[in-house]
């Protein structure tokens, strides 16, 4: 990355800030009138300066004191990304409280468990519609005594012993000087619960120092500028979003704009024109699919877009020393024209000003990254865990190897266990899991190494994540298959919306598939299939052939030999995926147990029949 001019940088480091409330105080002193946040309110974008933000935090601090919250108490946040989310978070920490972020679209069961597990005494909630589904289970959160409703101004009935109040009323009567900040760098700032793909969520206890240290380390890869605009898309309950669009942006004095909703994302990007975009792979995959789909309406346009991306990718590899066969005519004569007429208009889908686009939270398809990078999107990838606050590695624009997750941030140590598990040591590690000493000891050993659960390896000094220990499929043949690699390859085909590979203790890999409705309808018509019966024998054969094509680069033992298909997607609401969109493998296996056994049995019979036929 070309290093920015010094006048564009006004960075506040970890030591200068001390704590997260200290960071806001430093920022408000340095650039009091600069815009800190923008959110859409009553039909217009409303700006909040750093000085105004400090005043809002002071009002929240007074309200929390009046509510009787004492040092060390836990308070929860169940809001969409907004100014109030961050203000409440900082105010609580400044008062020595511990914040517990919740995912707005998480299941009622998970939310109730986290409230109960953390012992949260107060929860700031978006609206009656948000907490109404929680009502039947709120009594299990024995410590919860107050709910503040951000959007509702009328009086509401209490829920048992839980007092329900309007946030407007709470803040209207909040007065007094809360005094200086009551937290220290090594105090627990927040308890962020992991996704819970293999059981109940675990609450990672993260200190102010851990969070700020990690953000400062990220800044060496992606220096935040005073002129940057972050578009906040991911939930702030996600540790990755919290680091990037909250801590990192505040350290740099950058503006953060809160996106309205996924439905208005294209409009938000067009209006905001962000310079830094932080998202999970699915967003980039959807934008890639939209670009290709739109281009495919005209064969010439499709050829031009694909050709431009291919030439751009070759140029990218040449800049990084991984491509030597560049044709002078193509790259000197054609590329400037293709860049101006094809690549630049396509990149307007990202606002046209993106300085850095960051993908994290899950592996990004190499096909997607090659395509978008080839068109000129400055795309980098990272890897991390909530338990590490969370970023561990990252690529940079100067040292980018798509498919890898880059190199460890400075100050982070790595090594591997005997079975290939990545272990890390870092100043940003959690202090353990809340109320769970047994799992804390299993996660961080006596020498301070965090056991990530990820299988990884270094190639050319870049880290590649090849699977999860718990996601390894151990076949009865003794072969190990990385389920995530199989799933990623299948999901790269637009026919397949979601995939869960299974096969432990079986002779081969099977998969449960969620089909993309539009692509499936077209596929069924082309192949003379009934679109309403995706598991009919002839449909099953056709889908298996398509899966085999997607897995053509995988070894024979990793090939999927049996599938069960459906059109209904897995969602957070039905409990199939976590709020960070990770599939709950154990739940899928339990839910589709009979179907799995049926198609495994059918496959065994088919193989036996084929063997007898050959004889």
N, C-alpha and C positions, 0 to 999 in steps of 0.2 A: 504494500500500500504506500502510495506517495505520502510522506509525512506532511501533515498540515503546517501552515505557517504559525509561528508562535503567537501571533495576535488572535488566532482562532481558538486558542486553548486557554482556559481558565480553570484548571483542574484542582480539585480538593482531594487530597489523598486520605488514606485510612488513618494515619497517625494524626493529621491535622483535625480531622472530624471527630475521632474518638468513638463516637456512637452515632447511630442513625439520626436521633434528634439533633446531635451536635453538627451533623452534616447539613441539615436544613438551616440551622442557625448561621453557619459559616456562609452558606450559599446566599441567604437573605441579606447578609451584611455586604457581600461582594457585589451582587447584581440585584438589588431590591426591586427594580422596576422592569426587569426583563420578564417575559412571559414564561411561566413555569409549565402550566397545563392549559389545555383547551378541551372542552367537552360540549356535546350538543345538547342544548337545553331550550325547550319551547321554540323549536324551529330555527335556532341560530347557534353558531359556535360561540361559546362564552370563554373568555380568557381569564386566567388567574395568575397574578405575578407572584414572585417569590416572597415579597413582603406581605401580600395578602394571604398567601399560604401560611405564613408564620402566625398571622392573626387568627386564622381558622383553627389552627392547631391549638393555640392558647385557649380558645373558647371550648374546644373539645376537652382539654385538660381539666378545665374548671368543672365541666359537666361530669366527667368521670370521678372527680373528687367528691362532688355533691351526691353522686350515686353510691358512695361508700366503698369504692374500689380501693383495696389496700395493696401495698407493695408485694409483688409476687403473684397476685391474682391473675387468672387467665380471662381474656375477653376475646370473643370470636367475631369474625367479619363474614357476612353472607351478602355480598353486594356484587354488582357488575363493576368493571373497571371505571373509576371515577375519582374526582377530587376527594370526595368524602372517604373513599377507601384508604387513600394514602394519609389523609389528615388524621383519621381515627387511629391508624396504625402508629404513626409517629407520636401522637398525643399519648396513647396508651404506654408506649415504650418510655417516653419522657417521664411518666409518672411511676416508672418502675414495674409496670404490668407486663405480661407476656401475651402476645397476640396469637390467635389461632385462626388462620385463614381457612375458609370453606369454599368449595366449588359451588357456584350458583345452580348448576344443573346436575349435581350429584344426587344419588338416591337418598330418600328420606332415612333409610336404614343406616347408610354410611354417615350422614350428617349427625344423626342422633347418637351414633356410636362415638364420633369424634368429640361432640359436646360433652358426652358423659365421661369418656376416657380422659379428656384434658381437664375436666372439672371447671369448665368455663362458667363464670358467674353472670356474664352479660353477653348478649349477642346483638350486633347491629345488623338489621335485616332490611332488604330492599322494600318489601311491601307485604300487605296481608296475603296476597296471592302467593308470595314466596314461602311464608311460614305456615300457611293453612295446611298443606299436606303433611307438615311435621307435627301438627297438633296431637295426633294419637300417640306419638312416641316421645314427646317432649318431657313427660313425667319421668322418663328413665334418666334424663340428664339431671341428676339429683341436686347438683350445685347451682344450676341455672335459676336465677331469680329475676332477671330483667331482660326484656326485649325492647329495642328501640327500632321504630319503623321509619325508614328514610322518606318514603314517598307518600305516606298517609298522614293526614293532619287531624282527622277526627279521632275521638276517644274510642278506645277498644277495650273489650272485656279481657280480664286477665285469664291466663290459662293455668288453672289450679293455683299454685303458689307463685307463678311467674307473672310479674307485673308487665303489662304491655303499654308503651308510651310512644307518642309521636316524637320524632327527632326534633321537629320544629319547636315543640313545647319544651323539650329537654334543653336545647341550646338557648331558647329565649330567656330562661331563668338562670342560665349559667353565668356567674360573674365571679369576681375576685381574682387575685393574682396567684397562680399555681406555683410561683417561685421558680427556682432553677431546676434543671433536669435532675432526676433522681436515679439515673442509671449509669452503669460503668461499662467499659469496653468488653469485659469478660462475662457480663451478665447475660443470661438467656434473653434474647430479644423476641424470639418467636418459636413456636412449635408447628412445623409444617409436616402434615401427614402424607406419607407415601401413598401410592395408588392402590395398593392392596390387591395385586393380581393373583396372589397365592394365599390370601387370607385377609384378616382384619388389617386395616391401615395401621402403620406404625408412625408415631410422632417424633420426628427428628428435632432435637433441641439445638438451636443455632444461636450463637452469641452475636452481639453487635460486631465484634472484631472479625469473626469468621465471615460474616456477610460482606463487610466492607473490604476485607483483605482480598476476597475472591473477585469483587467488582474491580478493584484496583489492578489485579493481575490481568483481568480481561481487557482493561484499558490499554495495556501494552500491545495487544493485537488489534483492538478497535478503539482508537483514541476518540472520545466524545468531544465534539466541538460546540462552541457557544451558538453557532449558527445551525446546528443539526436539529432536525425534526424527527422524533421517533413516533411511529404509529403503533399504539398499544393495542394488540390484537388478542394475545393469549390471556387467559385469566391471571390476575395478579396473585391468585392462590398458588399458581405454578411457580416454583422456585426460579426457573429460567427467566420468565417474564419479570419477576420481581428484581432479579439482578440487573437485567438489561434496561428495561424501560422505567425503572424506579431508581435503584442505587447508582448505576452507571450514568444515567442521564442527569441525575442530580449532581454527581461529582463533576460533570462537565458543564453544568449550567445550560443543558440543552432543553428544548421545548418538547413536551410529550402531548400528543393528541390521542384521546381515547376514542377508538372506533365505536360506532354505534351498535352494529350487529353484523353478523356474517352475511345477512341478506343485503345489506347496503355497503358491503366492503368495497366493491368496485367504484361506487360513487365516492366513498370516503377517501380512497386512494387518489382518485382524480382531483378531489377538492383539496386534500391536505398536501399531496405531492411529497411524501416523506423522503428523507435522505437516509434514514436507517430503518430497515424493515426486519423485524424479528418474528419468525413463524415456525411452526412445525412442518414437517415434510408434506403433509396432506394439502396445505395451502398451495405450495409450489406445484404439487402434482395436479391440482385442480386448474391452476392457471395454465400449466403446460397443456392439459387436455383441452381447455377452452381455446387456446391458440391454435392447436392442431385441428380441432373440430371446425373452427371458423375458416381456416385456410383450406380445409378439405372440400369446401363448397365449390372451389375452382381448382381444377387439376394443375393449371400453370402456377397459381398462387401457392398451392401446396408444395410443388416442386421447388419453387423459389425459397420458401421458408425453410424447408428441410436442407436445401443446398447451402443456404446462408449459415444455418446452424452448424452444418458439417465443416464448412470452411473456417468458420469462427472457432470451432473446437480445435482444428488443426493449428490455427494460429496461437491459440491459448497454450497448447502443448509445446509449441516451438519456443514461446516466451519462457516456459518453465524447463526447457532443456529436454523435453520428452518427444520431440518431433523434429526430424531433420529433412523430410522430403516435402518441401513446399515448392509448388510450381510458381515461378516468378510472375507469369502472365495472370494466373488466377488471383494471386494474392496482392499484386501491385496494381493491376488494372481493374479486376472485377470487384475485389473486396470493398474499396471505398464506395462504389456504386451500390452494392448489395447492403452495406451498412446503412447508407443514407435512405435508400428506398424500401428496404425490407426490415432490417433489424431495429432501426430507431422507431418506426411506427409501432412495431410489435411491443417494444419495451414501454410504450405509453401505458400499457396495462398496469405497470408498476408506478406510474406517476411521472416517469421521465427524469427524476432527480436522484434516484437511489445511489448513494455512495457506497453502502454496504448492505447486502441482504444476508441475513443469518438464518441458517436452518439448524434446529436442534430439537431434542426431545425424543428422537427416533431416527433410524437410518433413512437417508434420502436415496431414492433410486438413482443409479448412475446414469441411466438413460435420460432422466429428467435433468440432472445436474449438467450433463454434457450439452444438452439442448439449450438450456437457459444460459449457461456460460458462453456457449457458442454464439448466442445472439447478443452477448455483451452485458448480461446481468452480473454485477460484481458479487457473486454468491460464495459464501464461506460456510463451513460446517463446524459444529462443536459437539462435545460429549460431556455428560456430567451426571451426577446423582444428587438428589435432595440432601443426602447425608454429607455431601461435600460442598454445599452452599451455593450453587451446585456445579459450576463449570470446572472441568478437569483438564480438558484439552481443546484445541481449536486450530483451524487452518487460518491462514492469512491470505490476503490478495497477492502478496509477493511469494508465498510458499504454500501453494494450493495443490492438493492431490485429491480430487473428487473420488469418493469411495472410502477414503480414510477420514478419521476425525481429527487429524492434525497431530500436533506435538503438545506435550504437557505444558501448562502454564508455568511461568518461572516460579520456582520455590516448591513445586510439586514433585515428589519422588514416586517412581513406579517400579514394580517388580512383578513376577509371575509365580504362582504356586505350581506345584508338581502337575496339577491337572489343567494348567493353562489359564487359571483365573487371574484376572488383573487385580493387583493390590496397590493401594496408593497411600501415601502419607502427605499431609498438607496442614498448614495452619488454619485452613477453612473447615476442617472436619467438625461434625456435630459433637456435642457433649454426651451423646447417647440417645436412646429412645425414651420418651416420657413414660414413666411408671413401668418400665420393662427392662430390668437389669439383665435378665437372661439373654434376650435377643440383642441387647447392647453389647454384651461380652462376645457374642458370636459374630457381631458385625465388625468390631474393632478389637484386634487381638492385643496381647500384653505389650507388644512392641510398637503399638500405635498405628498398625496397618489396617486400613479399611478394606474389607473383603467385598469387592463390588458385585460379585455374582456374575460378572461378564467374562466371557472367554475372548481373549484378544491376542494380538501379536504385532510386532513392529516389522514393517517392510520399508526399506529406504528411509529409516528414521521417522516414519510416520506410523501412527497407531491405527490399527484396523480392528474393529469389534466384529467378531465372527459368530457370536451367539451368546446365549445365557446358559449358565450351568443348569438351571431348572428347566430351560427350554430345550435341552438336548434330548433328542429321541434316541433311546438305546434299543435297537432292534434285537430280536431274538437271535439274529445271526452274529451279534457282537459288534456290528457297525454302529457308529454314532453319527446322527444326522442333526445339523443345526436347523431347528424348526424355523427360526426367523429368516434364514437365507432362502429356504424353500418358499415361505410365505411372501417374502419381498419379490422374488422372481415371478410368482404367480400374479400378485397384485399389480405388477408392472403392465400386465395385459388389461386393457380397459374393460374387457368382458367381466372381470372379477373385481368386485367392490371390496370384499373382505375374504380372508382365508385363515383357517386354523389347521395346521398340520399336526397329525397325531400318529402314534404307532409304537409307543413303548411296549416292549415285550412281545411285539408281533414281528412277523417275517418281513413286512414291508410298510411303507409310509402310506397313510390314507389322509384325506383332507375333507373338511367341511367348508363349503364355499357359499358366499353370498354373491349372487349375480347382479350386475348392473342392469336395471330393468330395460333401459333404452337399447343398450348393446345386445342384451339377450334377445329382445324382440326381433332385432334385425338379424342376428345370428340364427335364430330359430326359423325365420322366414327363408333365409338362404339355404338352410339345410333340410327344409321340409319337416320341421319339428313342431310339436304342440307347445306353444310358449307357456301354457298353464301347467305343464307337467314336466318340470326340469329333471325329474329323476326317472323318467321313462327309459327303458333299456337303450333305445336308439339315441336319446338325448345324452344319456350317460356316456356312451361310446364317443360321441362327438365332443363332449366337454373334456373327456379324458385325453383325446387327441390334442385339443387346444392346450391343456395343461402340460402335456409332454413337450409341446413346442416351446412353452415358456421355460421349461426346465431342461432345455437341450444342452445347456452348459454344465449341468449338475451331474455327478457320478451316477452310475446305474443304481446303486443301492439307495440313493436319495430321490429316485423317481417316485411319483405318486401313482399307485396302482389301483386305487379305488377312491371314489368321490361321492359325497352327498351334497346336493345343491338346493338352495332356497333363494327366494326373492326378498324376503323380509330381512332388513339389515339388523345387525346387532347394535344396541344403543346403550347409553348410560342409564336411561330410564328403565330398561328391562334387565339391567344388572349384568349384561354380557361384557361390557367394556368399562374401563375406569374413566374418570373425568379427563385424564390425559390421553384417552383413546387407545389404551393398551387392552388387548383382548384377554379376558380371564380364561386362560386355557383350561384350567381344572373344571370350571363351570361349563364350558362348551362340551368337554368330554363327558361330564355327568349328564348334561341335558340331552345330548345326542347319542348316548350310550347304545340304545337299541338299534338305531340306524347304523351306527358304526359297526356293531357286531354283525348286522345283516349284510352290509356291503362287503365287509371283510370275508364273511362266510361265502358270499357269492363269488368273490374273487378267488378264494381257495378252490371252490368247485370248478370255476372256469379254468384255472391253471391245471387242475387234475385232469379235466376233460381234454385239454389241449395236449397234455402229456400222453394220455392213452391214445389219442388220435395219431400222434406221431409214431407210436409203437406199431 
